Amino acid sequence: MRSGAAIPLKPRSALAIALVSVVGVVGFAWPLFVDASSSMAGSHRSDAPFLFALMLPLLLMVVLAELSDGGIDSKAIAMLGVLSAVDAMLRPLGAGTGGIEVMFFLLVLAGRVFGAGFGFVLGCTSMFASAVLTAGIGPWLPFQMLGAGWVALGAGLLPPVRGKIEIALLAGYGALAGLLYGWVLNFWFWPLGTAGEPAISVVPGGPILTNLQHFFAFNLATSLGWDIGRAITTLVLILLTGRPILLTLRRASRKAAFGAAPTT
């Protein structure tokens, strides 16, 4: 059965994405394993630039792996540039006000059509372009790029169904991904935003279960409303625009003939 992706994920690309993701998981989750004597806030403020510096060559490695595997050609790069620009321009329309963020629905739909590898790169480049456009470059950017990449990556790995079932699947996934994106992103901010609040603060050197309970309480107390808003926005936009956008992207994919062997 076909995956439904215009650009299937190849083994070399999957390995490159796995390496980037491992770095990202370490960058997000280190507060769960930090030593009791560590300076949480100071070290976490300083590790983001190093994560960013490490992630960029790894992201380039993903693109090169896609190129060498035949997953991304000049037409796919052009499509990547167009979709990244469109998504970057969509983001300021909501700017996260009340949890309204309109960029994630396009990441889900594009990841669905063009595949997990393309989607991962698109999520990263869209978030980077948006940060440049809105002067939003800061220590949070590498975490946002990874989070957005994972959202589009997951959309490309969903089961191959079509019609109303596909729209329902994508809408449900988009809502869940929009919610989890906020929770995952909170990991980078968690050690910095809980001073003097022992019930929701990181416990350096404490049991992992205790820290996870504190993190859950931190999310409920600080960002749940925004995360629900993002989830609802993504769900509604996919339900309203999913079918025509999927048709448009698939038509563009057929005309571009991604992955077709050149003829002489």
Steps between C-alpha positions, in 0.01 A plus 500: 500500500632844418582732785329790330812714540635679193853470638538173696734492797820314409726308747785750492262789558330313783836447670589869467164605644546253785837656587352851501210378713731337754684830540166673538373259763818551702463876463140492619512238774827566681325666800371152591855372540694805622725472804383654826801734508437646151398858438178431311411841365852608405590178321171477316526857375844426360432160344253622234767661277703180513191295413429738211860477377484121516156472346571706187766265355285203599205657318726555200590133526129414476471707181816345353372153586174579323696628199724195484202264538313678222233623738560870441586639158496855367121493468458383857738769623293760317184361661673504838589866454148598398330314786752629754434857388122454510510342844734770630254766384207316656651490847470874581126486422441337836831563675389262775241746635260296711660188358399586142786379279415445135826357366464144625212392278712554188789304653265208558353510150836546325661227707213272406540560126877529462611252763666482839853601392381799301262591782774496763718736297197720422411535867854606588540743211153651545564575866843645420359719222220614729751595771699706249181665371368592845834568674426198717852359514594399852597203716160346436548476121682164472236341720220651290664377181526145630145505633357620169712246313362219714142618436540480122704180526218327687247607238709328233495175696122473542314203344418523125127579494304740281174691491313608812692252712826667401370847590375372836833327563701810414274726705529273803875472456532876454312566823712251694824624343407862574443409864816292536711763323431743782577241766825397335606862453436565868793276585749765389322771704409291803825547699487878440139574588436329832718679755341496845227255400607163646189313388576563131877551501775269382653298784869465400609146568147400600309191383391514138140424595496792744635737237249377244219565749634852557528552125139388451389745769710773337321448168158508661585817689667698223426406140203264474269773368742594221563137412128426476457810284773379265345154484152636421634745240691225321204261511252756365730621221566144382128420502421817304790507253647149506330361192575786255857543626571127476362498146714801407819358651444159340433661163825695534677179598371315192603781268844521660539120476720479809730203488446434130807384318632752245461411135749563221 
